[in-house]
Amino acid sequence: MSKKFYITTPIYYPSAKPHMGHAYSSIIADFFARFKKIDGYEVHFLTGTDEHGLKIQRSAEKQNIEPLEFCNQISKTFHDLSKTLNLTNTDFIRTTEERHKLSVQHLWNELEKNDDIYLSKYSGWYSVSDEAFYSEDEIEDIEGKKRSISSKSSVEWIEEESYFFRLSKWEKPLLDYYDANPDFISPESRKNEVISFVKSGLKDLSVSRKSFSWGIKVPNNKEHVIYVWLDALTNYISALNYPNLEDNLFKKFWPASIHLIGKDILRFHAVYWPAFLLAAKIKLPLKIYGHGWILSDNEKMSKSKGNILDPIEIINEYGLDPLRYYLIKEVSFGNDGNISQERLEDCINSDLANNFGNLCQRVTAFTIKNCDSLIPKKIELQKDDLEILDKYKNNLDTIRSKIDNQDINFYIDFIINSLFEANKYFNDQEPWKKKDDIVRLNSIVFTTLEIVRKISFLLYPIIPESSLKALKIFDLKEKDIDISSIQQNEFLSKGNKINKIDILFKKIEKIND
């Protein structure tokens, strides 16, 4: 395989249980990974946990256990979530692993060797919750407490000896890079935020701490631990066995195709990370995409606000695929999205049960009754049939291009419109009235079966389990899914038996119905 695709989620901070925001990032990444896989790419998909820092140390102390034991417990919940969400990740990295520690210390040595790190003293505002430093103009006073304006988390004044990274030195190279690579940061609004931040002037960045011990030690100075973001960001290359640049994984998959992140950690990924890489003479990832937040009652979910929606509870109530579909469809990718139980139920009833499920049931039942359960052999496709079948071939290049530009909204709209057109086609053609014209009846049935197959292929990255259930109609397996085959209008083997399938989605009985 010559086509490679490397996608990463943020590595999650395991100071509390996973919430819907974590599930959203992971499901979106899995959508892209699955699409690329069925489009013939060799895919590397990384997720994991970020396990160092003061917040972790304090959480462990509260429970009177060692930080690593605390991390082992919480990291497992994120590892389990990957399975629960049916992710196809090829690796799960923990920053407490030895492979990661070696990479981080090597990167530190490279930065120090290139004179991009120096020892000095830090004094300023620090948020334990965000693991971030803030300048005076980035904090506000709320009811006598100093808080970050952007995240609203409380900040504390700290003064201590610290190593610094010469971030100021990389201000112009970064701006030049953004200018030369306009697609590096997406969406456009986020790119503008980053450019504005960098243009306002970059100050050197504190990259070590002495006041706590839970972290990777600075090489040659064990009194300091490496600041959590220099540590955490390195996971994207430590998972590829950096610093071994000749390693197969590194050679194959770096630079990453896309780092998928929440917009709240954009600065770290779009400013600090590329600056570290430029300083270490390592290629930059091809794209950083900062998606919106999943909101609960119009507020960002956080442990402190007590408004965390548990994805496991929703999966237990409604099933995994309905949640995956709902998050991909209802949250306009790149923007914030509000979770609503009512909209989720509407999605299940309207799109999944009525449009997709009902189409599969109707055409299979009709085929079983009128075509001896066989994919029709004698067909003559007419203009109406070819018009609806050719839509997929005519749009495949556009679909690929939209996926490469992270335009999920186009993809889902294409599927919804296709389902509407498929149901309309079957109704308008009225095959039940064509029993005296068997070739026409066969052609309508064959066309509709082909559309079910094409739509099931397109739905696979969104609702994998359900699309595979639908493909049991044709005895098609996961290995048979190839997105390029939606161009073919006679992919199905004529004369093959079709199978009756169970109901794909149960309609939700709504109380006010």
C-alpha positions as CSV (number, residue, x, y, z in Angstrom):
1,M,0.0,0.0,0.0
2,S,1.5,3.3,-1.0
3,K,-1.3,5.5,0.5
4,K,-0.8,6.2,4.2
5,F,-3.0,8.0,6.7
6,Y,-2.0,8.8,10.3
7,I,-4.7,10.3,12.5
8,T,-4.5,11.2,16.2
9,T,-7.0,12.1,18.9
10,P,-5.9,14.3,21.8
11,I,-4.5,12.1,24.5
12,Y,-7.0,12.4,27.3
13,Y,-6.2,13.7,30.8
14,P,-7.3,10.9,33.1
15,S,-8.1,13.0,36.2
16,A,-11.7,12.0,36.0
17,K,-14.0,9.6,34.1
18,P,-14.5,10.0,30.3
19,H,-17.3,12.3,29.2
20,M,-19.2,13.0,25.9
21,G,-16.4,15.4,24.7
22,H,-13.9,12.5,24.8
23,A,-16.3,10.2,23.0
24,Y,-16.9,12.9,20.3
25,S,-13.2,13.4,19.5
26,S,-12.7,9.6,19.4
27,I,-15.8,8.8,17.2
28,I,-14.9,11.6,14.7
29,A,-11.3,10.3,14.5
30,D,-12.7,6.7,14.0
31,F,-15.0,8.0,11.2
32,F,-12.0,9.4,9.3
33,A,-9.9,6.3,10.0
34,R,-12.6,3.9,8.8
35,F,-13.3,6.0,5.6
36,K,-9.6,6.0,4.7
37,K,-9.3,2.3,5.4
38,I,-12.1,1.4,3.0
39,D,-10.6,3.8,0.5
40,G,-7.4,1.7,0.3
41,Y,-5.2,3.5,2.8
42,E,-2.9,2.0,5.3
43,V,-4.2,3.7,8.5
44,H,-2.5,4.4,11.8
45,F,-4.9,5.7,14.4
46,L,-3.6,6.8,17.8
47,T,-5.3,7.6,21.0
48,G,-4.2,7.4,24.6
49,T,-3.9,9.1,28.0
50,D,-1.7,12.0,29.2
51,E,-0.7,10.9,32.7
52,H,1.7,13.4,34.3
53,G,1.3,16.8,36.0
54,L,0.2,18.4,39.2
55,K,-3.5,17.7,38.7
56,I,-2.8,14.0,38.6
57,Q,-0.5,14.1,41.6
58,R,-3.1,16.0,43.7
59,S,-5.9,13.6,42.6
60,A,-3.8,10.6,43.6
61,E,-2.8,12.2,47.0
62,K,-6.5,12.8,47.8
63,Q,-7.1,9.1,47.3
64,N,-4.0,8.2,49.3
65,I,-2.6,6.1,46.4
66,E,0.5,6.4,44.2
67,P,0.1,8.5,41.1
68,L,0.9,5.5,38.8
69,E,-1.7,3.4,40.5
70,F,-4.2,6.2,40.1
71,C,-3.3,6.5,36.4
72,N,-3.6,2.7,35.9
73,Q,-7.2,2.8,37.2
74,I,-8.3,5.9,35.2
75,S,-6.4,5.1,32.0
76,K,-8.2,1.7,31.9
77,T,-11.5,3.5,31.7
78,F,-10.3,5.3,28.6
79,H,-8.9,2.1,27.2
80,D,-12.2,0.4,27.8
81,L,-14.0,3.4,26.2
82,S,-12.1,2.7,23.0
83,K,-13.6,-0.8,22.9
84,T,-17.1,0.5,23.9
85,L,-17.1,3.1,21.1
86,N,-15.9,0.4,18.6
87,L,-12.8,2.4,17.7
88,T,-10.3,1.0,15.1
89,N,-7.3,2.6,16.8
90,T,-4.1,0.8,16.0
91,D,-2.3,2.0,19.1
92,F,-3.1,3.3,22.6
93,I,-0.3,5.3,24.2
94,R,0.2,6.2,27.9
95,T,2.7,8.9,28.7
96,T,3.9,6.7,31.6
97,E,5.3,4.1,29.2
98,E,9.0,3.7,28.8
99,R,8.9,4.2,25.0
100,H,7.4,7.7,25.6
101,K,9.8,8.7,28.3
102,L,12.8,7.9,26.0
103,S,11.3,10.0,23.2
104,V,10.6,13.0,25.5
105,Q,14.0,13.0,27.0
106,H,15.6,12.7,23.6
107,L,13.6,15.6,22.3
108,W,14.6,17.7,25.3
109,N,18.3,16.9,24.6
110,E,17.8,18.0,20.9
111,L,16.2,21.3,22.0
112,E,18.9,21.9,24.5
113,K,21.7,21.0,22.0
114,N,20.2,23.5,19.6
115,D,20.2,26.2,22.3
116,D,16.4,26.4,22.4
117,I,16.3,25.7,26.2
118,Y,17.8,27.7,29.0
119,L,17.6,27.9,32.8
120,S,16.0,30.9,34.5
121,K,13.2,31.8,37.0
122,Y,9.5,31.8,36.4
123,S,6.9,34.0,38.1
124,G,3.3,34.2,36.9
125,W,-0.2,32.8,36.9
126,Y,-0.7,29.1,36.5
127,S,-3.9,27.0,36.2
128,V,-3.6,23.5,37.7
129,S,-6.8,22.5,35.9
130,D,-5.6,23.6,32.5
131,E,-1.9,22.8,33.1
132,A,-1.3,26.1,31.5
133,F,0.5,29.5,32.2
134,Y,-1.5,32.7,31.7
135,S,-0.3,36.3,31.3
136,E,-1.8,39.2,33.3
137,D,-4.1,40.2,30.4
138,E,-5.5,36.6,30.2
139,I,-6.9,36.5,33.7
140,E,-9.8,38.2,35.4
141,D,-11.1,38.7,39.0
142,I,-14.4,36.9,39.7
143,E,-15.7,37.3,43.2
144,G,-12.3,37.8,44.6
145,K,-10.8,34.8,42.8
146,K,-8.3,35.0,39.9
147,R,-9.5,33.0,36.9
148,S,-8.5,32.4,33.3
149,I,-10.7,34.4,31.0
150,S,-10.8,31.6,28.4
151,S,-11.4,28.5,30.5
152,K,-12.8,30.2,33.7
153,S,-10.5,27.9,35.8
154,S,-8.8,29.3,38.9
155,V,-5.2,30.3,38.7
156,E,-2.5,30.6,41.3
157,W,0.7,32.7,41.4
158,I,3.9,30.7,41.3
159,E,7.6,31.6,41.5
160,E,10.2,29.0,40.9
161,E,13.4,28.1,39.0
162,S,12.4,26.8,35.6
163,Y,13.8,25.9,32.2
164,F,12.5,27.9,29.3
165,F,12.0,27.2,25.7
166,R,12.9,30.1,23.3
167,L,9.4,30.3,21.9
168,S,9.9,34.0,21.0
169,K,12.6,33.0,18.5
170,W,10.1,31.0,16.5
171,E,7.5,33.8,16.1
172,K,8.4,34.7,12.6
173,P,9.2,31.2,11.4
174,L,5.7,30.1,12.6
175,L,4.0,33.0,10.9
176,D,5.9,32.2,7.7
177,Y,4.9,28.5,8.0
178,Y,1.2,29.4,8.4
179,D,1.4,31.7,5.4
180,A,3.1,29.0,3.2
181,N,0.8,26.3,4.4
182,P,-2.7,27.8,4.5
183,D,-4.4,24.4,5.3
184,F,-2.2,23.7,8.3
185,I,-4.8,24.9,10.8
186,S,-8.5,24.3,10.4
187,P,-11.2,25.5,10.5
188,E,-10.5,29.0,9.1
189,S,-11.8,30.8,12.3
190,R,-9.3,28.8,14.5
191,K,-6.4,29.6,12.1
192,N,-7.2,33.3,12.4
193,E,-7.2,33.0,16.3
194,V,-3.8,31.4,16.2
195,I,-2.2,33.9,13.8
196,S,-3.6,36.8,15.9
197,F,-2.1,35.2,19.1
198,V,1.3,34.7,17.5
199,K,1.3,38.2,16.0
200,S,0.6,39.7,19.4
201,G,4.1,38.5,20.4
202,L,5.4,35.2,21.8
203,K,7.1,35.0,25.1
204,D,9.5,32.2,26.1
205,L,7.7,29.2,27.5
206,S,8.4,27.6,30.9
207,V,9.0,23.9,30.2
208,S,9.9,22.5,33.6
209,R,8.6,22.5,37.1
210,K,10.3,22.0,40.5
211,S,7.3,22.2,42.8
212,F,6.0,18.7,42.1
213,S,7.6,15.4,41.2
214,W,5.1,13.5,39.1
215,G,6.5,13.7,35.6
216,I,9.4,12.8,33.3
217,K,12.7,14.1,34.8
218,V,14.7,16.6,33.0
219,P,17.9,14.9,31.7
220,N,20.9,15.9,33.8
221,N,18.8,17.8,36.4
222,K,16.6,15.5,38.4
223,E,15.2,18.3,40.5
224,H,13.0,19.4,37.5
225,V,10.2,17.5,35.8
226,I,9.4,18.3,32.1
227,Y,6.4,20.6,31.8
228,V,3.3,18.5,30.9
229,W,2.7,19.9,27.4
230,L,6.2,19.3,26.1
231,D,5.8,15.8,27.5
232,A,2.2,15.2,26.3
233,L,2.6,16.5,22.7
234,T,5.5,14.2,22.1
235,N,3.2,11.2,22.2
236,Y,2.4,11.7,18.5
237,I,6.0,10.8,17.6
238,S,6.9,8.6,20.6
239,A,4.1,6.2,19.4
240,L,6.1,6.0,16.1
241,N,9.3,5.0,18.0
242,Y,11.0,8.4,17.7
243,P,13.9,9.1,18.0
244,N,14.6,6.2,15.6
245,L,14.0,8.0,12.4
246,E,14.7,4.8,10.4
247,D,11.9,3.0,12.3
248,N,9.3,1.6,9.9
249,L,6.4,3.2,11.7
250,F,8.1,6.6,11.8
251,K,9.1,6.5,8.1
252,K,5.7,5.3,7.1
253,F,3.4,7.6,9.0
254,W,5.3,10.8,10.0
255,P,4.3,13.6,9.3
256,A,0.8,12.9,10.7
257,S,-2.0,13.5,8.3
258,I,-4.1,15.2,11.0
259,H,-4.1,15.9,14.7
260,L,-7.8,16.1,15.7
261,I,-8.2,18.2,18.9
262,G,-10.7,20.2,20.9
263,K,-10.5,24.0,20.3
264,D,-9.5,24.6,23.9
265,I,-6.1,23.0,23.3
266,L,-5.5,24.6,19.9
267,R,-2.7,26.9,21.1
268,F,-0.6,24.1,22.4
269,H,-1.0,22.2,19.1
270,A,-0.8,25.0,16.6
271,V,1.9,27.1,18.3
272,Y,4.0,25.2,20.9
273,W,4.1,21.8,19.1
274,P,5.2,23.2,15.7
275,A,7.7,25.4,17.4
276,F,9.2,22.4,19.3
277,L,9.3,20.4,16.0
278,L,10.9,23.3,14.0
279,A,13.5,23.7,16.8
280,A,14.3,19.9,16.7
281,K,14.4,19.9,12.9
282,I,11.4,17.5,12.6
283,K,8.8,17.8,10.0
284,L,5.4,19.3,11.1
285,P,2.1,17.4,10.9
286,L,0.1,18.2,7.8
287,K,-3.0,19.5,9.6
288,I,-4.3,20.5,13.1
289,Y,-8.1,20.5,13.3
290,G,-9.7,22.2,16.3
291,H,-13.3,21.0,16.6
292,G,-16.0,22.6,18.8
293,W,-17.2,21.5,22.2
294,I,-20.0,19.2,23.1
295,L,-22.2,21.3,25.3
296,S,-24.6,20.3,28.1
297,D,-27.3,23.0,28.5
298,N,-25.1,25.3,26.4
299,E,-22.1,25.0,28.7
300,K,-18.9,23.2,28.2
301,M,-18.8,19.9,30.2
302,S,-16.4,19.8,33.1
303,K,-16.0,18.0,36.3
304,S,-16.1,21.2,38.3
305,K,-19.5,22.2,36.8
306,G,-21.0,18.8,37.5
307,N,-22.6,18.7,34.0
308,I,-20.7,15.7,32.5
309,L,-22.8,13.6,30.3
310,D,-21.8,9.9,30.5
311,P,-21.5,8.4,27.0
312,I,-21.8,4.9,28.5
313,E,-25.3,5.7,29.9
314,I,-26.5,6.9,26.5
315,I,-25.1,3.9,24.8
316,N,-26.8,1.6,27.3
317,E,-30.1,3.4,26.7
318,Y,-30.0,3.8,22.9
319,G,-27.1,1.8,21.5
320,L,-23.7,2.8,20.2
321,D,-24.5,3.4,16.5
322,P,-27.3,5.8,17.2
323,L,-25.0,7.8,19.4
324,R,-22.2,7.8,16.7
325,Y,-24.7,8.8,14.0
326,Y,-26.2,11.5,16.2
327,L,-22.9,13.1,17.1
328,I,-21.6,13.0,13.5
329,K,-24.9,14.4,12.0
330,E,-26.2,16.8,14.6
331,V,-22.9,18.5,15.6
332,S,-21.9,20.7,12.7
333,F,-18.2,19.7,12.6
334,G,-16.0,22.6,13.7
335,N,-18.7,24.2,15.7
336,D,-20.0,23.6,19.3
337,G,-22.9,21.2,19.5
338,N,-25.6,20.9,22.2
339,I,-26.7,17.4,23.2
340,S,-30.4,16.8,23.3
341,Q,-32.2,13.6,24.2
342,E,-35.1,14.7,22.0
343,R,-33.0,15.3,18.9
344,L,-31.2,11.9,19.5
345,E,-34.6,10.2,19.5
346,D,-35.7,12.1,16.4
347,C,-32.5,11.0,14.6
348,I,-33.1,7.3,15.5
349,N,-36.7,7.4,14.5
350,S,-36.5,9.6,11.3
351,D,-33.1,8.8,9.8
352,L,-32.1,5.4,11.1
353,A,-35.4,3.5,11.6
354,N,-37.7,5.2,9.0
355,N,-35.2,6.0,6.2
356,F,-32.4,3.5,6.3
357,G,-33.9,0.6,8.3
358,N,-37.3,0.8,6.5
359,L,-35.7,0.8,3.1
360,C,-33.6,-2.3,3.9
361,Q,-36.7,-4.1,5.2
362,R,-39.0,-3.1,2.4
363,V,-36.7,-4.1,-0.5
364,T,-35.6,-7.4,1.1
365,A,-39.2,-8.4,1.9
366,F,-40.3,-7.5,-1.7
367,T,-37.4,-9.5,-3.2
368,I,-38.0,-12.5,-1.0
369,K,-41.7,-12.5,-2.0
370,N,-41.4,-11.6,-5.7
371,C,-37.9,-12.8,-6.8
372,D,-37.6,-16.1,-5.0
373,S,-35.1,-14.4,-2.6
374,L,-32.6,-14.0,-5.4
375,I,-30.8,-11.0,-6.8
376,P,-32.6,-10.6,-10.2
377,K,-30.7,-11.9,-13.2
378,K,-32.7,-10.5,-16.1
379,I,-32.5,-6.7,-15.9
380,E,-32.6,-3.8,-18.4
381,L,-31.6,-0.6,-16.6
382,Q,-33.5,2.5,-17.8
383,K,-32.8,6.2,-17.6
384,D,-34.5,6.5,-14.1
385,D,-32.4,3.6,-12.8
386,L,-29.1,4.9,-14.1
387,E,-29.8,8.4,-13.0
388,I,-30.1,7.3,-9.3
389,L,-27.3,4.7,-9.6
390,D,-24.8,7.1,-11.3
391,K,-25.1,9.7,-8.6
392,Y,-22.5,7.8,-6.5
393,K,-20.0,7.5,-9.4
394,N,-20.5,11.1,-10.2
395,N,-19.9,12.2,-6.6
396,L,-17.1,9.9,-5.5
397,D,-14.2,12.4,-6.2
398,T,-16.2,15.1,-4.5
399,I,-16.8,12.9,-1.4
400,R,-13.0,12.1,-1.2
401,S,-12.1,15.8,-1.5
402,K,-14.7,16.8,1.1
403,I,-13.3,14.1,3.5
404,D,-9.8,15.5,3.0
405,N,-11.1,18.9,3.9
406,Q,-13.0,17.4,7.0
407,D,-16.3,18.4,5.5
408,I,-18.4,15.8,7.4
409,N,-21.5,17.9,6.9
410,F,-21.4,17.3,3.1
411,Y,-20.9,13.6,3.7
412,I,-23.8,13.1,6.0
413,D,-26.1,15.4,3.9
414,F,-25.2,13.3,0.8
415,I,-26.2,10.1,2.6
416,I,-29.5,11.6,4.0
417,N,-30.4,12.9,0.5
418,S,-29.5,9.5,-1.0
419,L,-31.8,7.7,1.4
420,F,-34.6,10.1,0.7
421,E,-34.1,9.6,-3.1
422,A,-33.9,5.8,-2.7
423,N,-37.2,5.6,-0.8
424,K,-38.8,8.0,-3.3
425,Y,-37.5,5.9,-6.2
426,F,-38.9,2.7,-4.8
427,N,-42.3,4.3,-4.2
428,D,-42.5,6.1,-7.5
429,Q,-41.5,3.0,-9.6
430,E,-44.2,0.9,-7.9
431,P,-42.6,-2.5,-8.5
432,W,-45.7,-4.2,-7.0
433,K,-47.7,-3.0,-10.1
434,K,-45.1,-4.5,-12.5
435,K,-45.8,-8.2,-12.0
436,D,-46.8,-8.5,-15.6
437,D,-43.5,-7.0,-16.7
438,I,-40.9,-9.1,-14.9
439,V,-37.8,-7.5,-16.5
440,R,-39.0,-4.1,-15.3
441,L,-39.8,-5.4,-11.8
442,N,-36.4,-7.1,-11.7
443,S,-34.6,-3.9,-12.8
444,I,-36.3,-1.8,-10.0
445,V,-35.5,-4.4,-7.4
446,F,-31.9,-4.7,-8.6
447,T,-31.4,-1.0,-8.6
448,T,-32.8,-0.6,-5.1
449,L,-30.7,-3.4,-3.8
450,E,-27.6,-1.8,-5.3
451,I,-28.5,1.5,-3.7
452,V,-28.9,-0.3,-0.3
453,R,-25.4,-1.7,-0.9
454,K,-23.9,1.7,-1.8
455,I,-25.5,3.5,1.1
456,S,-24.4,0.8,3.5
457,F,-20.8,1.2,2.3
458,L,-21.0,4.9,2.9
459,L,-22.6,4.5,6.3
460,Y,-20.0,2.0,7.4
461,P,-17.6,4.7,8.8
462,I,-20.4,6.3,10.8
463,I,-22.5,3.2,12.0
464,P,-20.2,0.2,11.4
465,E,-22.2,-2.4,13.3
466,S,-25.5,-1.5,11.7
467,S,-24.1,-1.2,8.2
468,L,-22.6,-4.7,8.5
469,K,-25.9,-6.0,9.6
470,A,-27.5,-4.5,6.5
471,L,-24.8,-6.0,4.3
472,K,-25.8,-9.5,5.6
473,I,-28.6,-9.2,3.1
474,F,-25.9,-9.8,0.4
475,D,-23.5,-12.0,2.5
476,L,-21.0,-9.1,2.3
477,K,-18.4,-8.8,5.1
478,E,-16.2,-6.0,6.4
479,K,-13.4,-7.0,4.1
480,D,-15.7,-6.6,1.0
481,I,-16.3,-2.9,1.7
482,D,-14.4,-0.8,-0.8
483,I,-15.6,2.8,-1.3
484,S,-14.4,2.9,-4.9
485,S,-17.0,0.2,-5.7
486,I,-19.9,2.6,-5.2
487,Q,-19.0,3.6,-8.8
488,Q,-20.2,0.2,-10.0
489,N,-23.8,-0.2,-10.8
490,E,-23.7,-4.0,-11.1
491,F,-21.5,-4.9,-8.2
492,L,-24.0,-7.5,-6.7
493,S,-23.8,-11.0,-8.1
494,K,-27.0,-11.7,-10.1
495,G,-28.7,-14.9,-9.0
496,N,-27.2,-14.9,-5.6
497,K,-29.6,-15.5,-2.7
498,I,-30.4,-12.6,-0.4
499,N,-31.1,-13.0,3.4
500,K,-33.8,-11.6,5.5
501,I,-32.4,-9.5,8.3
502,D,-33.7,-8.4,11.7
503,I,-35.0,-4.9,12.3
504,L,-31.9,-2.6,12.3
505,F,-33.2,0.1,14.6
506,K,-36.2,0.0,16.9
507,K,-38.3,3.1,16.9
508,I,-38.3,5.0,20.2
509,E,-41.8,5.4,21.6
510,K,-42.0,9.0,22.5
511,I,-44.2,9.9,25.5
512,N,-45.9,12.8,23.8
513,D,-46.7,10.7,20.6
